[in-house]
């Protein structure tokens, strides 16, 4: 321990329940490894519903680790603790006209309310919004981190500059790992200037096939499209461009030429556009009455229309983001998980079960089953970071 003696059971329990510093976390993880206990890393608890509800683990709360350690607007680098709330960080960055370019978001379908997400939860879940198609995902913006592995050992990877990767690029591995490899205690993220102008062009009345074609042509043009989505319920295809005013004007004219044969192009006002993208990026545009089971399907954009029609054939509802590469879908309870995952595999993609009633989440793995070679590799990676299985809480297993 920090004083050179082993902490007693009561001290370890207190440290696990209310960790005050990194040493407390290190002690709690080492104790769990030695005793065979499981720990579930939690920030705000906003994603607690993701995965099997019957997991057996003690909670390791990280919400108290919420400091902004270093922010250098001139260098476009932000270093924070994982419990920092996303909404607070976005406010801080907004004061300097900067942003997290991968467009992270709260997840109301899981938490039931907005404003709860922490940056550690966003990174651990790999949650990137509509701008991912142009700016990249979380893993592309995580420059470095400090963490505690399953042995209770502290380690670091990456750095505080963009060109600082040697050896294994562990930040890319940690992003999207859902707390199964280590406890993140510090994160360094690349930030970017906020575009002064954003404009959303919309085409109405297109079929899913025509919408995917329009989004593909827009993305393949020189217009530098930031985001593209399709909402079948209203047959609304939206394409967003961002930047300085004259550049946006020129690129809008370019898109009107490129898509002139697809129909009339309108421009959403700022409020409409903001509401549209907020509802699209988290799948919230699909209401629960479209089906109580929420899926997130990632596949090549060219298969987007196939996914929409396939979900409709299963009596569900769907929308497309990432220019067709991300399909949010809601399906009724009687639709089997196997049917949705066969549809995803047929489109060369994978389907994640985001939310469902408890009995379905208990029997259906949240993550798409991996092919045997990849599953074996994943197992070896987890064993390297967490040999005692401290973070193997059963979240991603079926009961």
Secondary structure by P-SEA (a helix, b strand, c coil): ccccccccaaaaaaaaaccccaaaaaaaaaaaaaabbbbbbbccccccccccccccccccccccccccccccccccbbbbcccccaaaaaaaaaaaccccccbbbbbcccccccccccaaaaaaaccccccccccccccccccccccccccccccccccccccccccccccccccccccccccccbbbbbbbccccbbbbbbbccccaaaaaaaaaaaaaccccccbbbbbccccbbbbbbbccaaaaaaaaaaaaaaaccccbbbbbcaaaaaaaaaacccccccccccccbbbbbbccccaaaaaaaaaaaacccccccccccbbbbcccccccaaaaaaaaaaaccccccccccaaaaacccccccccaaaaaaaaaaaaaacccccccccccccc
